[in-house]
């Protein structure tokens, strides 16, 4: 995660409608989120990535939805050694602007507010993150395991997950 | 679920005219017979639960639908998935970037394996900054569009089978078989191709293959009018499909509909044209749309997309240059710089995506698979509540779920 500090908006010339939409979006993000916006950067695949603290997650998601970013891509989690990164991606039907929101969640505090009321498809995605990573989404209407059986022990996509069945995983490399 | 709602079975009641005792399989000792009055349904019961699946031909795989019925109408639907979860994302974390390609076409949407390999390769190539040669891009487009046709033929054929048109299914399978043989000729496999590599494709087209593709695709397109006469213009199919599970623009956007389901509501949205990847911005093709978004329109959109795919195949063969098919200097054990990349692509079932995170090591640190069928199945209750149980089977057929893509 190579986040750069928020630079001045007028530093880059606007090229094309997509670039204009990007500038307008970033300007609005700085305006609306204020100090909650820790940083943003352009990913190497062209998405605008916003980074907020975990406490600003819900407000940032509401902001993205209010900007007409209506197409939900995915919600997922990455287990880094020191923290979890929760990443949400959506794009706009109108301007085709792809936005990504990342928050860092400390390993000892998992509560994140739900966004199922903003995007319909976030419902099952949140259940999947709960199932595979064990993150709790406060306010989710029906938070239960989705891919694994409800009796499953542990959260398999965590890096420290240990199989409770006898599978020895070989070291390939 | 109780048996209270079943009508009294005369063979099982004491007063019914069943076969004489001891003469057939229905003979029951008198002490085991249930008095007739116990079959009467309680007056206040309005709805009841029906469990469909996980092993049921109508669910197109191992999906379980717990259906609350009010009479014959679906009043509520609870979809349970996960019966075929093979933990693709965990496996990938223990494989090198090249090895992943063997998993993406088996573990996800196996009816469109070429597209699944493609989206993974797009994401990995973005992550590593690999340029794909021109000829490889054309071969990817040709094989991808052939695979789209085979997938759509399977989809509409299976829908015909669900609604009783068995011969239509066999016709579609016949046409599909001829195209699958073309893919077998170039990739060596019939379903899970593993034809794409990071930076290109693995085999060049055999001599005369492009001519056989032209011929084969044209043969299928020439047959489509007779398919239309057999099934799509059939009065019975119209009765079973028109006005069933209609979807408006706003509702489609709210539930995040994608692919043919979205286009059937009249929204002209196709990633191949609107957010072009690979070399799709060079081709001239139409995007078929429907009007009401019902079962009929969704089937019709798929059926017409076959013709558009054929147009793209002919143009791609026409333009295909000579040259290398694999990028040079792709390392055997790639170690991309730390970072993330996402690629999206229009698969036969909608938008699929692959999100790759690298920590600089030899293996992907994390891969998230955004399956089209996963989101299609998530919106199934929104599409089917209010229609009858027999319509539900058709509605499942029109969202065309592949359980490998749902459960991963």
Interface residues (C-beta under 8 A of the other chain):
Chain A: X2 X43 X44 X45 X47 X70 X71 X72 X73 X74 X76 X78 X79 X87 X89 X93 X96 X98 X100 X119 X120 X121 X123 X124 X132 X145 X146 X147 X148 X149 X156 X157 X169 X172 X173
Chain B: X81 X82 X85 X87 X89 X90 X94 X95 X96 X123 X126 X127 X129 X253 X254 X255 X256 X269 X274 X275 X338 X339 X340 X341 X342 X343 X344 X353 X355 X357 X362 X363 X365 X366 X368 X370 X374 X375 X378 X379 X382 X407 X408
